[in-house]
Amino acid sequence: MARFVLWGTYCSDALEKRTPFRDEHLSRLQSLKDEGFLITLGPTEGSTHVFGIFDAADLSTVRRLVEADIYWTEGIWTQCEVYPWIQAF
């Protein structure tokens, strides 16, 4: 398995728009964490950007996981970039 960093942006009205989808989103994140795919994920202060660390076989797996998230499909995340990450510490 390899580590990957997610960096993305939220829509301008994310706090309001996410409300009906938040429970589903958080439940899915917990499942991904339980399955060993997700290390951590969350918004920056002000909820303008999202940051996450994933553990997966390859970049395409992480992209599929991100694109299946309701925050992506409902337009709450507006841009998501995934990068291979080398953990130094």
SEMI-336831 format. One line per field, with one value per residue (C-alpha): residue number from 1; x, z, y; residue in one letter. Coordinates in nm, 4 decimals. Example, Ala and Ser with C-alpha at 12.3 -4.5 7.8 and 13.67 -1.06 7.14 Angstrom:
BEGIN
seq: 1 | 2
xx: 1.2300 | 1.3670
zz: 0.7800 | 0.7140
yy: -0.4500 | -0.1060
type: A | S
% end
This chain:
BEGIN
seq: 1 | 2 | 3 | 4 | 5 | 6 | 7 | 8 | 9 | 10 | 11 | 12 | 13 | 14 | 15 | 16 | 17 | 18 | 19 | 20 | 21 | 22 | 23 | 24 | 25 | 26 | 27 | 28 | 29 | 30 | 31 | 32 | 33 | 34 | 35 | 36 | 37 | 38 | 39 | 40 | 41 | 42 | 43 | 44 | 45 | 46 | 47 | 48 | 49 | 50 | 51 | 52 | 53 | 54 | 55 | 56 | 57 | 58 | 59 | 60 | 61 | 62 | 63 | 64 | 65 | 66 | 67 | 68 | 69 | 70 | 71 | 72 | 73 | 74 | 75 | 76 | 77 | 78 | 79 | 80 | 81 | 82 | 83 | 84 | 85 | 86 | 87 | 88 | 89
xx: 0.0000 | 0.1048 | 0.0042 | -0.1728 | -0.2623 | -0.5936 | -0.6168 | -0.9361 | -1.1815 | -1.5351 | -1.8159 | -1.8830 | -2.1941 | -2.0549 | -2.1721 | -2.5349 | -2.5219 | -2.3631 | -2.6320 | -2.8596 | -2.5587 | -2.3324 | -2.4402 | -2.3982 | -2.0600 | -1.9292 | -2.0583 | -1.8790 | -1.5571 | -1.5770 | -1.6195 | -1.3174 | -1.1166 | -1.2314 | -1.1311 | -0.7846 | -0.8166 | -0.8541 | -0.5968 | -0.7505 | -0.9680 | -1.1181 | -1.1697 | -0.9365 | -1.0545 | -1.3317 | -1.4212 | -1.2624 | -1.0358 | -1.0339 | -0.7233 | -0.6927 | -0.4458 | -0.5322 | -0.3623 | -0.4307 | -0.2756 | -0.2668 | -0.3767 | -0.6750 | -0.8194 | -0.8066 | -0.9646 | -1.2502 | -1.3023 | -1.3119 | -1.5402 | -1.7851 | -1.8214 | -2.1520 | -1.9668 | -1.8154 | -2.1311 | -2.3393 | -2.0864 | -1.9816 | -1.6221 | -1.5557 | -1.1991 | -0.9923 | -0.6300 | -0.4624 | -0.0860 | 0.1403 | 0.2971 | 0.6212 | 0.5884 | 0.9222 | 0.8212
zz: 0.0000 | -0.0631 | 0.0895 | -0.1004 | -0.0115 | -0.1120 | -0.1480 | -0.2695 | -0.2454 | -0.1165 | -0.2881 | -0.1539 | 0.0419 | 0.1666 | 0.5269 | 0.4171 | 0.1171 | 0.3051 | 0.5753 | 0.4159 | 0.3171 | 0.6211 | 0.8087 | 0.4975 | 0.4268 | 0.7809 | 0.7923 | 0.4688 | 0.5941 | 0.9069 | 0.6871 | 0.4770 | 0.7960 | 0.9343 | 0.6051 | 0.6253 | 0.3259 | 0.5123 | 0.7575 | 0.8127 | 0.6305 | 0.7140 | 0.6208 | 0.6747 | 0.9106 | 0.7347 | 0.5291 | 0.2101 | 0.1464 | 0.2235 | 0.3155 | 0.3505 | 0.3661 | 0.2135 | 0.2142 | -0.1092 | -0.3783 | -0.6365 | -0.7276 | -0.9324 | -0.6262 | -0.4268 | -0.7127 | -0.7284 | -0.3524 | -0.3681 | -0.6730 | -0.5034 | -0.2015 | -0.1781 | -0.1208 | -0.4672 | -0.6423 | -0.4882 | -0.5763 | -0.2204 | -0.3107 | -0.6272 | -0.7012 | -0.5702 | -0.6476 | -0.5317 | -0.5031 | -0.4105 | -0.0741 | 0.0837 | 0.4597 | 0.6012 | 0.9697
yy: 0.0000 | 0.3574 | 0.6889 | 0.9663 | 1.3246 | 1.4797 | 1.8589 | 2.0194 | 2.3052 | 2.3464 | 2.5358 | 2.8835 | 2.7792 | 2.4471 | 2.4756 | 2.5134 | 2.2822 | 1.9902 | 1.9719 | 1.7071 | 1.4920 | 1.5247 | 1.2098 | 0.9937 | 1.1539 | 1.1000 | 0.7427 | 0.6621 | 0.8208 | 0.6043 | 0.2963 | 0.3946 | 0.4433 | 0.1071 | -0.0600 | 0.0973 | 0.3314 | 0.6607 | 0.7935 | 1.1377 | 1.3911 | 1.7272 | 2.0904 | 2.3795 | 2.6506 | 2.8365 | 2.5257 | 2.6554 | 2.3547 | 1.9837 | 1.7853 | 1.4098 | 1.1240 | 0.7873 | 0.4476 | 0.2579 | 0.0408 | 0.3187 | 0.6699 | 0.5527 | 0.3769 | 0.6995 | 0.8940 | 0.6414 | 0.6679 | 1.0493 | 1.0611 | 0.8221 | 1.0517 | 1.2371 | 1.5636 | 1.5203 | 1.4018 | 1.6827 | 1.9545 | 2.0375 | 1.9554 | 2.1518 | 2.0460 | 1.7569 | 1.6802 | 1.3598 | 1.3259 | 1.0347 | 1.1142 | 1.0039 | 1.0192 | 1.1360 | 1.1267
type: M | A | R | F | V | L | W | G | T | Y | C | S | D | A | L | E | K | R | T | P | F | R | D | E | H | L | S | R | L | Q | S | L | K | D | E | G | F | L | I | T | L | G | P | T | E | G | S | T | H | V | F | G | I | F | D | A | A | D | L | S | T | V | R | R | L | V | E | A | D | I | Y | W | T | E | G | I | W | T | Q | C | E | V | Y | P | W | I | Q | A | F
% end
